[in-house]
């Protein structure tokens, strides 16, 4: 069973990964709408990581974990975060595949925040985690909507 500390670390890793992923995807995509979406989501993921540290820093959840230092460590090592097959997929420029990877990333975040909400006792922290679940589901929905719209004629595509 994962501890609260393990889940917090996983949540921060997810956010840093997602931010790096969206930044790289925005740099590489040829689709202007996807680029704008990736830039927007990358900023949101950065915000989530910083807000999580701020929300949990003075709670029992953070005992034994210097979350600010852990986040700084993660942020300083973002280059190797996106590697291997994921980097190759982004560099390949297949927007469909990149969007599917992005959706998977958001779904992992939903799972992590759901588990964290289940494990924490503090009602304010639990409520915050459930808000993050809602936000990550919204991100996945935005990405899914864009993925589906890519196969439509331009005039039939809904706006982002």
N, C-alpha and C positions, 0 to 999 in steps of 0.2 A: 504494500500500500504506500502511495506517495504521501509524504508529509506536506504540511502547509508551506514550509520553506522550499521544498522541491517544486511545488506548484507555482510559487511566486517566481522562482528562478526560471521555470519553464515559460511562464507568462512573459517575463522580460526578454528571454531569448526569442520567443515568438514575435514580439513587437520589433525587436532589433532586426531579426531576419526579414520580417515583412517590410520594414522601412527600406532596408538595403535592396530587397527584391524589387520593390516598386520604383526605387530610384534607378536601378539598373535597367528595368523594363522601360521606364520613361525615356532613358537615354537611347535605347536601341530600337524602339518601335517606330514604324513608319506611319502608323495610324494616329492621326492628330487627336481624335476623340479619346482613344485609349491612353495616349500620352497625358492628356489633361486629367483623366481619371486616375492614372498611376501617380501623378504628382500630388493630387488631392489626397489620395489614400496614404501615400508615404508620409505626408505631414500629419495625418491623423494617427498613424501608428507611432510616430515619434511622440506625439502628445500623450497617447495612452501610456507609454513607458514612463514618461516623466510624471504624469498624474498618479500612476500606480505607486511610484516611489513616494510621492508627497502624501498620498492618502494613507499609506501603510506605515510610514516612518515612526510614528509614535503609538503604534498599536502592539499588542502582544504578538501579532503575526510576525513582526520584524525582529523579535528577539533572536540574537545570535547571527543575524544577517545584516551586514552593512549594504543595504540595497543601493544606495547612491554610488558606492564604490564598485559594486557588482555591475551596475548599469554602465558606469564609466568604462570599466574593463571590457564589457561587451561592445560598447560603441567604438572603442579604440581598435577593435579587431574585426571590423565589418568586412574587410576585403575577402578573407577566406570563408565568410558566412555563405556567400553565393558561389558555389563551385560545382564542378562535375557536370552531371547531366542537366541540372537546373540552369547553370550558366550557359551551357551549350544550347539549350532550348531557347533561352532569351536571345542569345547571339544569332541563332538561326533565323529569328524574325517571324516565326509562325505565331501570329497573334492569337489564334485559337488555343494553341498549346500553352502559351504564356498565361492567358486568361484562366485556363483550367488549373494551372499551378497556383495562381493567385487565389482562386476559389478554395482550393485545398488548404492553403495557408490560413485563410479566414476561418475555415471549418475547424482546423486544429486549435485556433485561438478560442473559438466558441467552446470546444470541449474542455480546454484548460480552465477557462473562467468559470464554466459550469461546475467542474470538479472543485475549484477553489471556493466557490460560493457554498458548495455542499459541506466543505471541511471547516470553514471559519465559523467562529461562535459570535464574534462581534457583528451586530446587526447592521451597523453603518458600512462596514467592510463588505458584508454579504450583499447589501443593497448596491454598493458600487460595483461589485463583480457582476451582478445581474444586469446592471446598466451596460457594462462592457460587453456582456453576452449579446444584448440587444444591438449595440453598435456594430459588433463584428458580424452579426447576422445581416445587418443593413449593408455592410460592405460586400458581403458575399452576394447579396441580392443585386446590388449595383453591377457587380462584375458579371453575374449570370445574365442580367438584362443586356449588358453590352455584348456578351458572347452570342446570345441569341440574335441580337440585331445585326450582327456582322454578316449574316447570311441573307439579309433582306435587301431589297432595292433601296437605294438612298432615300427616295421619297417616302418609303414606307417605314423607315427607321424612326423610332421614338427618340427624342432628345434625351441627353443624359441629364 
